[in-house]
Amino acid sequence: MARFVKMPHGVVRESGMRVFLVAAVLSLSLVLGGCASDAAQGEAAGQAAGNAAGQEAPQANMSVTVFVEAETEGFEAQEVTVDVAEGATVYDALAASGIDIVASDSDYGMYVDSIAGLAGDSSHAWVFTVNGQQVMEACDACVLADGDTVEWSYITW
């Protein structure tokens, strides 16, 4: 059953609001920063060139830290360091953290609906940074590098 949200400019179908919110967050991210460091992007390009030449790159593991915070009464911040395969994304690291998540695929990539039982709504959402920088990609498209820190924050607008 479709749910609708009453907004100052009219009534909006909730799924349409989710798409709007994802688009707004992604647009903001485009202005504020990038995902992987230039060195990590260069390394990935070098590995792709090696693979194209018929050389198999070894599947290396890397260590990343996932931090989840919300300024909501009763929510306890969590920090987990996980080992993930090289080429893992922000979403892969969150999933590997063992923290309970609910996510859904959207036209813009994976959308994280809920972390540790705290769900987004018409005025809240989960957003992430990598090494303190806003990101230009969806969480399932942003490739991490060894040693990266991903911070998920529950924001209000």
Number of C-alpha atoms within 10 A of each C-alpha: 3 6 9 13 15 11 10 7 6 7 11 14 12 16 13 13 17 18 15 12 17 23 14 12 20 19 14 14 21 14 11 12 16 17 24 18 14 10 10 15 15 12 13 16 12 12 16 15 12 13 12 10 9 9 11 11 10 8 9 11 14 17 17 23 20 23 19 22 17 18 12 11 6 7 13 11 14 14 15 16 16 17 17 20 16 17 17 20 19 28 21 18 26 25 16 15 21 11 15 12 16 14 13 10 10 12 9 15 14 16 22 22 17 18 21 15 12 18 15 17 16 14 9 14 22 23 21 23 21 24 16 12 16 21 25 20 20 24 23 18 17 20 22 28 25 18 13 19 22 23 21 21 18 19 16 13 6
